[in-house]
């Protein structure tokens, strides 16, 4: 069967409606990537039917996620949140520890990337899908800074190995070079430019250590500062301007 019908100009695209994952993203529900997962999981409907990947949303359509009607947000929300240990960076309402219920923000937002359940510290919350996708893109190389506590005294060899790259996930990935600085006998600061799943914990384990505490204190130019655990704040105008500049938005 000919597939020429999929090769449409941008004006044709507009007439055919917005891409469903972008519509969900613009509604402040999830990033485009996460929206695709929601669609695959059958959690999205358009005018009463279960949506599929590649669907488009025409003006006036009734789009729902988990049964709740959504529509694109005009306000650009970006929050800095100090995530406690035990909270999960998911918008799935079936997870009793999900970050959305914990924060209880009055408008739809979602977490930018993840910070594992056992870790604490800074995570950005937004309804801006483009911003979320730019930050989370694996090749972007944006800095994220952490304070890590381990179960025994740090050696020079450990610091050198952490900085130069560690094979993790059975050797399928070697972590990128990064900045590592000791700040105590069992505590160090690390700046990563990638975000593999439980990366710091896996790196430590590979080198014979256990990370007993992982706290993120900075994402790109936004810093945690002295904000208390469990609290959030709007990022400042200056932070927003610099963040957009670094992300090319």
N, C-alpha and C positions, 0 to 999 in steps of 0.2 A: 504494500500500500504506500502511496506517495506520502511523504512527510513534509511537503512544501508548505502545508498550512501552518506549520510551526514557525516558519521564518517570516515574521511580520515586522514592519517598520515600527518605530517608537509611537507614531501617531495611531497606528492600528492597535498597538498595545493599550494605549489610553482608552480607545473606544471599547476594547474588550474588558476593561476594568483593571483594578489593581491586582497584582499577584497576592495570593492569599497569605503567604508568609510575611510579606511586607505589610499587609493590612493588619495582621496580628501584631507585628512589631510596632507599627505606628500607633496601635491602640494601647501600648504600654503593658502588654501581657508577657512578652518574652522576646528574646532576640530572634532573628530569622532562623538561625540554626535550631534553636529550641522549639520554635514554631513548627518547623518541619517534623520534629519528633512528636509534637502534640497531634499533628495531622495524621502521622503514621499510626499513632496509638488510638485513633478514632475518637479523639476528644473534641473535635471541631465539627460544627455543622454549618451549612449554608442553606437558608430557607428550608430547614427541617431535614435535609438529607446529610448523611455523613460525608464530609469533605475528603478529597484525595489530594495528594501532592500535585502541584501544577494548576490547581483550580484558581480561578480569578473571581474577584468580587465586583459585581456591577453596582452602580448607585441604587440605593434603596434595598439592597439585600440584607437579610437578617442573618448576621454571623454570630455564632455563639461558641464559647470555649467552656467546657464543663457545664453546659447549660446556661451560662450567663452571657447575655448579649454584650457585644463589644462594639466600639467605634473609635476611629482615630482621635488621639489626643492632640490638642493644640499647644498645651503648656509643656515646656521642656524641663523635666524634673531630673536633677542629679543630686543624689544624697550620698554623704559619706557615713557609713554605719560601722560601729565597733561590734563585730559579731562575737557573741559568747561561745565558748566551747559547748557542744551539744546541739547547736542549731544547724539545720541543713540548708544549703543554698539551693533551694528548689521552690518552685511556685505550685507544686503538686499539692492540692488540699488534702490528699489521702495520707500525706506524711505529717504526723502530729507535731513534728519539730520543725516544720517548714518556716523559712525566714519571713515570708509574707504575713502569716498569721502572727508571728512574734512581733513584728514591727507595728502592724495594724495601721498602716498609712491609709489615709482616706481616698487616695487615687491609685489606679493600677500602676504598679512598678514591678521590676524584677531585678535579680542580681546580675551584675556583669561578671561573667566567669564564676569560678567556684573557690571556696576556701573550705577544706575538708572539715567534717563534723568535729574532729578532735582538735582543730586549730582555732585560734581566735584572731581578732584584729580587723583591719580595714577591709571593707568590701564596698564597692560602689553599687548603688541602687538607682535605676533609671527607668524611663519610659521611652528613651531614645534608642531605637534599634540600630541606627547607623553608628552611633557612638559605641554601643556595646560590641557590634561586629568588628569595628576598627581596633578596639582594645584587645579582643579575644583572638583575633587572627594570629595563627601560630607563627607566621613569618614576620610579624610586626616588630618584634624585639623591644617592646616597651618595658621599662624597668619596674620591678616590684621588689620591695625591700622588707626583710624579715629579721626578727630577733629569735634565735633558736637556743634552747637549753637542751643539753645532752646528759646522759647518765654517768659519764666518767670524764676525767680530765682530758682536755683537748691537747693534741700534740701538733708539732709543726708539720709532720707528715700528713696528718688528717686535714689540716687547713690547705696544704698544697694540693692534695688530691681533690678536695672539694672545689677548689678554684680552677683546676685545669680540666676537670671533666671526669665523671664517674659512669661506668656502664651500669644501667639499671634495666628492670623488666627482662631479666634473663639475658642481658647483653644486647637486646634488640634496639636500645637507645643508649647513646652516650651523651650526657648532659653537656651543654655549651659551657665555655669558659665563663667564669663569673667572678665577682668581687667578694672576698671573704675576709673578715677582720675579727680577731678575738676581742671580746670585751669583758671576759671573766674566765676563771679556770674551766668552767663548763658552759660557757655562753659565748655565742658569736653572732655577728651581723653578716647577712648574706644578701646580695643584690642579684636577682635572676632576670634574665631577658627571655625566658620561656616559661611555660606553665604546664608541665606534664603532671599527670595524676599523682598526687601525694609525693611530688618530686623530692622535696627536702627530706622527708622521712625515709624514702627509698635510698637516697644518696647516703644518708647516715648509716642505715642498716648495712649497705654494701661495704662500708668501711669499718664495721664492727661496733657501731654506736647505736643507741636508741634515742631518738628525739623525744624528750619528755615534755617539751613545750615549744610550740611554733606560733609566733605572733607576727602578723603582717602590719607594718607601720607606714608603708607608703605604696601608692600606685601612681606611676609616672610622676606628676608634680603634686598630687594630693596626699597630704600627710595626716596620720591619725592624731598626732598631737596628744593632748592630755584628756581627750574625750573619754568619758567613763564607759565601761563595758555595757553593752545593751542599748546605748544611746545612738542617735543619729543627728546629722545637721545638713542643711543645704550647703553645698560648696559655695565659696565666695565668688563674686564677679571676676576677681583677678585669677582665681584658680580655674574658673570656667574658661576664661579667655586663653590662658596658657595651655590648658588641656586641649581645647579645640585647635590651637596652633600646632601643638605637637602631633595631633591626630590628622592634621590636614583637613579639618572640617570648616 
